[in-house]
């Protein structure tokens, strides 16, 4: 076994209220430099919807991620030969319009306009060219428009839906939920593999994926290779940038800014131990096996053999203890409530999602939407949000995986309703618990971590042992134009 440690995350979608506080916290800290105006390392999308950048999930267009190639995998749109062919023109890379052209307003026109009968206005001007522009899109342009024909119908995940799709767009059945996204800091990151200059790397002590700004040469292959489109190109500095998981905060025992500021408390962070020897075999397995084998790559931190192998690999005992207390381990491995986003991209992401169990009191029977059900809640298979849609997001189309998670969430909900209100039939509750193999104690533990968790319960951050690592010694010398953590305000020269 080649045991390594990985900082991993869980987002509980039933708790996300779409307030974008996480996005603003990240934006204020990390992307306030010139050229980074359009970057949203953390963004919250409305699903169904096209997302950010537009239709980022369409890998037929963007060619991101990996594809199975016999007993191994190869990059879909980049690589030694593919990258060389597209070195001067990359047809698979999103253009600025797929994000949005950043702009500001000429506010001085409000004060300098000549006297007249018309009300002066502040015209929008591009932050790239400085010329007046007509605004066509912006950040979260399709926010909350889950049932709109302009955005939701163009969602890539809708392609596999037929009658369910049309039902979703009838006014009385409209539904949407939020999908917050950051860099997944994958076990098999396509961005790292695609970089010709070796600027991207995965930190050995915690698995955080970073970009060395000194080595980046603006090939932008990472932008193409990342199927989640979480690597961005700074047009001012000529460098690529991405989410750094607020590693300076992690090293001081603090949660990342987006986690700390989350109003709905949907975010959980902890350590997972995994067997690195299995990565290639897992990434290249059959698509229907991806979710199970991905989760199986994470090992039991209480197993003496795992502890011995981890210690032999230089993993500190404090990190192993953090893995034993990790809320992510509970959601992903013990309870099997969290699933990866688009596992078919084969990057083995370390951000997992608890699917939304919505709406709470509604069902569709005989094609009729009904909000008054006999058992208070509708069945899992009759909710307004089709199972096929959620499966397209979180289980490579396997509806059984999503159904198992939703049934567990429903069983916990029914169990707690029975404890606190007592208006459900006992046999109905016991049947739900039996079908999901949940005990009352386990359901209570899930409820506590979901609803009543403290800060320390949600974020179990291992102590940083920087004295044993040399990676932070790189690029520590202060240089002219350095704005902190390797980012530069002045453009790169000599490229």
SVG drawing of the C-alpha trace seen along z (x, -y; Angstrom):
<svg xmlns="http://www.w3.org/2000/svg" viewBox="-53 -73 67 77">
<polyline fill="none" stroke="black" stroke-width="0.4" points="0.0,0.0 1.1,-3.5 -0.9,-5.5 -1.1,-9.2 -3.2,-11.9 -5.6,-14.2 -7.7,-17.2 -11.2,-16.4 -14.5,-18.2 -18.3,-17.6 -21.0,-20.0 -24.5,-19.3 -26.8,-20.6 -30.0,-20.3 -28.6,-23.2 -27.3,-25.5 -29.5,-28.7 -27.7,-30.2 -26.6,-33.3 -23.2,-33.5 -21.4,-34.5 -18.8,-31.9 -18.1,-33.4 -17.7,-36.9 -15.4,-35.8 -13.1,-34.1 -13.4,-36.9 -12.3,-39.5 -9.3,-37.6 -7.9,-35.9 -9.1,-37.5 -8.9,-41.2 -6.0,-41.7 -6.1,-43.1 -6.9,-40.4 -8.7,-38.3 -12.0,-40.2 -13.8,-37.4 -12.4,-34.6 -14.7,-32.9 -12.7,-30.2 -15.8,-29.6 -19.1,-30.0 -22.7,-28.9 -24.7,-27.6 -28.4,-27.1 -29.3,-23.6 -30.8,-22.9 -28.7,-25.6 -25.8,-26.0 -23.3,-26.9 -20.1,-28.9 -18.4,-29.0 -21.3,-28.4 -22.0,-24.6 -18.7,-23.7 -20.1,-20.1 -20.1,-19.6 -16.9,-17.7 -17.7,-17.1 -16.9,-20.8 -14.2,-21.4 -12.5,-17.9 -11.7,-18.1 -10.8,-15.2 -9.6,-11.7 -10.9,-9.0 -10.5,-5.2 -7.7,-3.9 -7.5,-0.1 -6.1,0.5 -5.1,-3.1 -6.4,-6.6 -5.3,-9.4 -6.2,-13.1 -9.1,-13.9 -8.1,-17.2 -4.4,-17.8 -1.2,-15.8 2.2,-15.7 1.0,-15.2 -2.5,-16.7 -1.1,-19.8 1.6,-20.3 -0.9,-20.2 -3.0,-22.9 -0.2,-24.9 -1.1,-28.1 -4.8,-27.5 -6.7,-25.5 -10.3,-24.9 -11.2,-23.2 -10.5,-26.2 -13.4,-28.4 -13.2,-32.0 -13.8,-35.0 -17.4,-35.2 -18.1,-31.8 -17.3,-33.4 -18.1,-37.1 -16.1,-40.1 -15.4,-42.1 -16.6,-45.6 -17.0,-48.8 -19.0,-52.0 -17.9,-55.5 -19.3,-57.1 -17.6,-60.4 -20.1,-60.8 -22.7,-61.4 -20.9,-64.5 -19.3,-65.8 -22.2,-65.3 -23.4,-68.6 -26.6,-70.1 -29.6,-68.8 -33.1,-67.3 -31.8,-63.7 -30.8,-61.9 -27.0,-61.1 -26.0,-57.5 -22.8,-55.7 -21.9,-53.7 -20.4,-50.2 -16.8,-49.9 -14.7,-46.8 -11.9,-46.3 -10.0,-44.4 -10.1,-47.0 -11.4,-50.1 -14.1,-50.5 -17.8,-50.7 -19.5,-47.3 -23.0,-45.9 -23.4,-43.6 -24.6,-40.2 -23.8,-38.1 -22.2,-38.3 -21.4,-36.2 -24.4,-34.0 -26.3,-35.3 -28.8,-32.5 -29.1,-32.5 -32.4,-31.2 -33.8,-30.7 -34.1,-26.9 -37.2,-26.7 -36.2,-29.2 -36.1,-28.1 -33.0,-30.3 -30.8,-28.5 -32.2,-25.4 -33.3,-23.7 -29.7,-24.0 -28.3,-22.2 -26.1,-19.3 -27.6,-17.0 -31.0,-17.4 -30.1,-15.5 -30.9,-12.1 -34.3,-13.2 -37.4,-13.0 -40.8,-13.1 -39.3,-14.1 -37.7,-17.1 -40.9,-18.6 -42.6,-18.0 -39.9,-20.1 -40.8,-23.1 -44.5,-23.2 -45.1,-26.2 -46.5,-24.2 -43.7,-21.7 -40.7,-23.9 -37.8,-23.0 -34.1,-23.9 -31.3,-23.6 -27.9,-25.2 -24.6,-23.7 -21.6,-25.4 -18.3,-24.6 -14.6,-25.0 -11.5,-23.2 -11.8,-19.5 -8.1,-19.0 -8.4,-15.6 -6.4,-12.5 -5.8,-12.2 -5.8,-15.8 -5.9,-16.4 -4.6,-19.9 -1.4,-18.7 -0.9,-16.1 -1.5,-18.5 0.9,-21.3 3.9,-21.4 6.1,-23.4 5.3,-21.4 3.9,-24.5 1.0,-22.6 1.8,-20.2 0.0,-18.3 1.4,-18.9 2.6,-15.7 1.5,-16.5 -2.2,-17.3 -2.9,-16.8 -3.7,-20.5 -3.2,-21.3 -1.3,-24.5 0.3,-26.4 3.9,-27.6 3.6,-31.2 7.3,-31.3 7.2,-28.2 3.8,-29.0 4.3,-29.9 0.7,-30.5 0.2,-27.5 -3.3,-27.3 -3.5,-23.5 -4.7,-23.3 -7.8,-25.4 -8.6,-22.9 -7.7,-19.8 -9.7,-20.6 -13.2,-19.3 -14.7,-21.4 -13.1,-24.6 -11.5,-25.7 -8.2,-26.8 -8.3,-30.3 -6.0,-32.4 -5.1,-35.9 -4.9,-38.0 -3.0,-40.8 -0.1,-38.8 0.0,-36.0 -0.3,-33.3 -2.9,-30.7 -4.5,-30.8 -6.8,-28.6 -8.3,-27.8 -5.5,-27.2 -7.9,-25.9 -6.7,-28.8 -3.6,-26.7 -2.1,-29.6 -5.3,-29.4 -5.1,-25.6 -1.5,-25.7 -2.6,-28.0 -5.5,-25.7 -8.2,-27.9 -10.9,-26.8 -10.7,-28.1 -12.5,-31.4 -15.5,-30.0 -16.0,-27.3 -15.6,-29.7 -18.1,-32.2 -20.8,-29.7 -24.2,-30.9 -26.0,-27.6 -23.1,-25.6 -23.2,-23.2 -19.4,-22.7 -17.3,-20.0 -13.5,-19.6 -11.3,-16.8 -8.5,-14.4 -8.9,-11.2 -6.2,-8.5 -6.0,-6.8 -3.9,-4.1 -2.1,-5.9 -1.1,-2.6 -4.8,-2.1 -5.2,-5.4 -4.5,-4.3 -6.7,-1.1 -9.6,-3.1 -9.4,-5.9 -9.4,-3.4 -12.2,-1.1 -15.6,-0.6 -17.8,-3.7 -20.5,-1.8 -17.8,-0.9 -16.3,-4.4 -18.3,-5.6 -17.7,-2.4 -14.1,-2.0 -13.4,-5.7 -14.8,-5.6 -13.0,-2.3 -9.6,-3.9 -10.0,-5.7 -8.9,-3.5 -9.9,-2.9 -7.8,-5.3 -8.4,-2.9 -6.9,0.1 -3.5,0.9 -2.1,1.9 -3.1,-1.4 -1.7,-3.3 1.6,-1.4 1.8,-2.1 0.9,-5.7 3.5,-6.2 6.1,-4.5 5.2,-7.0 6.0,-10.0 2.4,-10.9 2.3,-12.4 0.3,-10.7 -1.6,-14.0 -2.8,-13.7 -3.9,-10.1 -5.9,-11.2 -7.5,-14.0 -8.5,-11.4 -10.1,-9.3 -12.2,-12.3 -12.9,-13.5 -16.5,-14.4 -15.7,-13.8 -14.8,-10.2 -18.2,-9.7 -20.2,-11.1 -18.2,-9.4 -17.1,-6.0 -19.2,-5.2 -22.6,-6.5 -22.1,-6.6 -24.2,-9.8 -21.9,-11.9 -21.1,-11.3 -18.5,-12.9 -19.5,-15.4 -19.3,-13.9 -17.1,-10.8 -17.1,-10.0 -14.4,-12.6 -12.1,-10.2 -10.1,-12.8 -11.2,-11.2 -12.3,-14.5 -12.0,-15.1 -15.1,-17.2 -18.2,-15.2 -21.9,-16.2 -24.8,-15.1 -27.6,-15.4 -30.6,-17.6 -33.7,-15.9 -36.2,-18.3 -39.0,-19.3 -39.9,-18.3 -43.7,-17.9 -44.6,-17.1 -45.1,-14.2 -46.2,-13.5 -48.9,-10.9 -50.5,-10.0 -48.9,-13.0 -50.5,-15.3 -48.4,-17.4 -49.7,-16.9 -48.4,-18.6 -50.7,-16.8 -49.4,-13.2 -50.7,-10.6 -47.3,-10.1 -46.4,-13.8 -43.6,-13.3 -43.7,-12.0 -41.7,-9.0 -38.2,-9.2 -39.1,-8.3 -41.9,-10.8 -40.2,-14.1 -40.2,-16.9 -36.4,-16.7 -35.9,-13.6 -33.6,-10.8 -32.0,-10.7 -30.9,-14.3 -29.3,-13.8 -27.6,-10.6 -26.2,-12.5 -24.6,-14.9 -23.3,-12.6 -23.1,-8.9 -22.4,-8.7 -26.0,-8.0 -26.5,-5.3 -29.9,-6.1 -29.6,-3.4 -26.6,-5.2 -28.5,-8.4 -31.7,-6.6 -29.8,-4.9 -28.5,-8.2 -31.9,-9.9 -33.6,-7.0 -31.1,-7.3 -31.7,-11.0 -35.4,-10.4 -35.1,-7.7 -33.2,-10.1 -35.8,-12.8 -38.6,-10.4 -36.8,-9.1 -36.2,-12.6 -39.8,-13.5 -40.9,-10.6 -38.6,-11.6 -39.5,-15.3 -43.1,-15.4 -44.4,-11.8 -47.0,-12.2 -45.7,-9.5 -46.7,-5.8 -44.1,-3.7 -44.2,-1.0 -43.5,-3.5 -40.4,-4.7 -39.1,-1.3 -39.6,-0.2 -37.6,-3.1 -34.8,-2.4 -34.8,1.3 -34.6,0.7 -31.5,-1.5 -29.8,0.5 -29.7,-2.5 -29.9,-2.3 -31.5,-4.9 -28.0,-5.9 -26.6,-6.3 -29.6,-8.4 -29.1,-10.6 -25.4,-11.0 -26.2,-11.9 -28.7,-14.4 -26.3,-16.0 -23.5,-16.4 -26.0,-17.7 -28.0,-20.1 -26.3,-20.8 -22.6,-20.5 -20.2,-22.9 -17.3,-24.6 -14.9,-22.0 -17.2,-19.2 -17.4,-20.5 -13.8,-21.3 -11.1,-18.9 -7.9,-20.4 -4.6,-18.5 -1.7,-20.5 0.7,-21.6 4.1,-20.1 5.9,-22.5 9.2,-21.8 9.1,-18.5 8.4,-19.9 10.5,-21.9 7.8,-23.0 7.0,-26.3 10.7,-27.3 10.1,-27.8 9.5,-31.4 9.7,-32.8 12.0,-35.6 10.3,-39.0 10.4,-40.2 9.2,-43.4 5.5,-43.2 4.8,-40.3 1.3,-40.6 1.5,-37.6 1.4,-33.8 3.2,-34.0 0.7,-36.2 2.2,-39.2 0.6,-42.4 2.9,-43.2 2.7,-41.3 5.3,-38.6 8.2,-39.6 10.1,-37.6 7.4,-35.1"/>
</svg>
